[in-house]
Amino acid sequence: MTLVELNTVPRYRAEDELIQVCGSRAWVRGIAGRRPFGDLDRLLRAASEVWWSLDETEWREAFDAHPKIGAAPTSAWSGQEQSGMRRAGAGLTMDLEAANQEYFAKFGYIFIVCASGKSAEEMLAILRSRLANAPEREIRIAAEEQDKIMRLRLEKLLKP
């Protein structure tokens, strides 16, 4: 899809494309409602502006659309983003699963990290370090990671 197409397709079609970028329906509606965008930079700015205007419930809806780090990808994009998991052995995969469970038990949502370019070992180290965060701090960090993921996915969506 091109930016011109995103700007001109019917709203329902734009929303169908945008939900692949972010699982928050409020974010999708917000972006679709701001069309047209003059260029990618304006779209990326709007994506972040809409994201940071949402509340924690809407953030969690976006988080819920992701597979857990180390779990089977739910889309081609999440598979690419978690490509560092391909070389993870069984022990590392089990360690990630245990840390994911601990994270979910503490925070009530899955661990969100912009996994692009990170190895399984790096993701596990990040996950373990973030377990020490207070819930108020961690939700902001997870939201920052989601913002990074959305920006990458918008760029992928609009590749010619």
N, C-alpha and C positions, 0 to 999 in steps of 0.2 A: 504494500500500500504506500502511496506517496502522500505527502502533506496536502497536496491539492485534493486528492481523493478523500482524505480524512476530513478536510474542510467542507467538502461538497456532498458526501454521501448522506442519505437520510439519517436522522438522529439514531434510530434503532440500530442501523448498521455500524455507525461510529461506536456506539456503546458495545456492540458485540465484539468489536476489535479491541476496544479499551479495557474490557474486563480481563483480557489476557495479560494486560500490563499490571493491573492492580485489582484485587478481588473485592475492594470496597465499592459497593454500589453508589454510595454518596460521592466518592471520588470520580467514578465514571460519569455520573450525571453532571457533576461540576465541570469536568473537562469538556464533555460534549456540549454543554451549554455555553461555553466560552468561545467556541469556534466562530469565525475562522481565525487561524493563526498565521501571521505574516511569515514566520520562519521557525526553524527548529528551536532556536534559542528562546523564542517567545513561548512556544509550547512547553519547553522544559521549565521555564520560570513559572508558568501557570500551573504545571503539574505539582511543583513544590508548594506554591501558594495554596492551592486547593488542599493538598495533603495536610499542611500544617494548620489549616482551618478546621479540620475534622476533630472529633472527640475520640477518646480512648476506645469506645465501643466500635467505632468505624475503623480504627486502626486494627483492632483485633479481628474484624471481619476480613481485612486484607491479609493478616497473618495466617488466618485459617485456610486461605486458598493455596498456601505453600505446602509442599511435602516437607517432612522433617529432613534435616541434614542427614544424609546417609540412607534415607528411605528411597524407594523406587520413585523416580521423577514422575510428575503428573502431566508434564508437557515437554515438548522439544526444548523450549527455553530453559526450563528448570534442569533438564538433563545436561544442557550445555553449561549452565551456571555451576552445576555441581560436578563437573567433569573431573575435578580433583579426587573424587571418591572412587574413580575407576581403578586406581592402583592400591586402594586400601585393602589390607588383608583382613581376615576374619577377626583377629584380635582387636584391631583398630575399629572395625565396624561395630563390634560388641561394646567397646568402650564408648563410642559415639552414642549408641542406643541407650546405654546406662546414663550417660550425661544428659541426653535429651529428656529422658524420663525424670531425672532430678530437676532439670530446668522447668519442665512443665508442672511438676508438683509444686515448685516454689512460686512460679509466676503466673501459671494458669493459661499459658499460650506457648506455642512452639518457639524454639530458638530461631531467630531471624538474623541472618548475616548475608551480606553481599558476597556470595561465594566465588564469584568469577575470579579466576586466577589463583585461587587458594588451594593448597593441598589439603587432604583429609587431616593430616597432623596439625596444620595451621588452624583449621576450623575447630578441631577438638580443643586446642590450646585457648582459642578465643572463647569458646563455649565455657570451658572451665573457669577462665578468668572472670567472665561475666556472671557466673553463679554467685560471686561475692557481692554483687551490687544490691542495693536496696531496690524494692519494687518501683519506687517513683523514678529512680535513675534509670533502671533497666528499660522501662517502657519507652523512655525518650531515646535511648540508644537503639532499641529495636525499630522505632519509628524512623530514626536517621538511616538505618540500614535499608529499610523498606523504600525510603526516598531514593537512595542510590540504585536499588534494584529497578525501580520504576523508570528512572532516567535511562538506564541501560536498555530496558525493554522498549521504551519509546523509540530509541535509536534503531533497535532491531526491527520494530514494526514498520518504520518508515524507510527502511533500506529499499532502494529501487530494484 
